[in-house]
Amino acid sequence: MRRTKLDSGGTITFLLAFGADRQKCQLATTFSTQKQAFSYLQKNRREFERIARARLASGELQDGIVVLSML
């Protein structure tokens, strides 16, 4: 995962790297600060990457974005 930012509404946007390609992903959180949300994402990084890759492989995209929610 690279480049992470907190959007309005507690959504973290990040890029999932696979080879030379990148896929935009969004994680909806209930955290109010970027620091809290980013810490949560980093602690659960492997699981979110696994879920995002599975959704990408099955074509589960919303407007070209892999959408995730908190575990």
N, C-alpha and C positions, 0 to 999 in steps of 0.2 A: 504494500500500500504506500502511496505517496501523496503528497499535496492534500492536506486536510483543511477544511474551513467550516465554521459554524454559520449556517444560514439562519434566517428568521424562522421562528417556530420550533427551535431546538433540533434542527436537521444538520447533520454533518455530511458534507460532500467530500468524497475521496476518490482517487483513481486506483483501480485494481490493475496491477501489472501482470501480464502473462506474455512472455516472450517480448517481442518488440511492440506489441499492442497494448493499449490502455482502455479500460472500461470505466465509465463514470458510474459511481454508486452513491446512494444516499442512505443514511442511517437516521431514522427518526428517534429522538431521545426526549426524555422529560427533564433533562438538565437545563439550567438557565445560563450557565457560563460555558464558554469555550473550553476552559481548563478542565472542568468536570467531565464534559462530553468527550473530549479528546483522551482523557485518562481512562474512561470507560472503554472507548474504542480500542485503545492500546492493550488493555488488560484482556480483552476478548478478541484480539486481532485474528488469531488463527481460525476461530469458529466463524467469524464474519467473512473471512476470505473463503472458507469452505462453502458456506451458504451462498455467497455471491457467485462463486464459480459454478455451483450446481444450478442456480437460477439462470445464469447466462447460458449454460449448456442446454437447458430445457426451453430457452427462449422466453423466460418470464421477465420481460422488460416492460417498463411503463415509459412511453415516449423516449425509448432508447436508453433508459437508465435502470440499473438494478436497484430496486427499492427494498430496504431492510428495516426492521424495527428491533427494539431492544429485546434481549433474551429474557 
